[in-house]
Amino acid sequence: MAQTGMERPLQIVFRNMESSPALEAAIRQRVERLQQHAHIIGCRVVAEIPHRSAGGAKLPLAISVEVELRGRPVIVVKDSEARRESKGDQLAVVTHVFEAVERQLRETSHSRKGATKRIAEDGSISLG
């Protein structure tokens, strides 16, 4: 598949936290992978610590991704994970949220090609 550039520049925003070159690099790498979907026209990513507790040293990290598509509704995916659950690995949250975005883009791609999900009596799902 050919790589195509987005019509709008990528926006990465850090809220309630210092910007992180490593986190920003991981986000940019994941957005590059998304660009194989030619119908993406823009992407905005917000990384934030949603709330600060008075005594908590382990603050949660939340990532929100908005992907603008040509001729489709905007895809919005949010994920957050307490740092104690991810053992301080901010990249785990990035991975989770972008995997969800990729699944939605694949579903959008299938629906653009006329594929629909069919649920059989046994509960299995097939595309047709």
C-alpha positions, 0 to 999 in steps of 0.5 A: 500500500502506498503511503499518503500524507494527511491533508492536515498536520498531525497535532500532539498535545500534552495536558497536565504533564511535561512533554515527553520526546519518547512518548511523542516519538512513539505517537508519531510512529503509530500515526505513520502506520495509520497513514496507510489508510488513504482516507485519513485527512487528519489526526489529533492526539492528546496525552494527559494526566487527567487528574492529580491526587494530593498523595498519589505519586503514580498518576494515570496517563490518558491518551485520546486519538481523533482521526478525521476521515474523508467522507466518514465520521471522526473516529475517537478512541480514548484509553487510560491506564494507571501507571501502577498497572502499566509499571510506568510504561507509557508506551503500553497506553499508546499501543492499546489506543492505537490498536483500537484505532487500527481496528476501527479503521479496518472496520471502516475499510471493510464497510467501504468495500461493501463488506458486512458482518454476519452473525451465524446462529452459533454466534460466529461472525463472518464478513461477507 
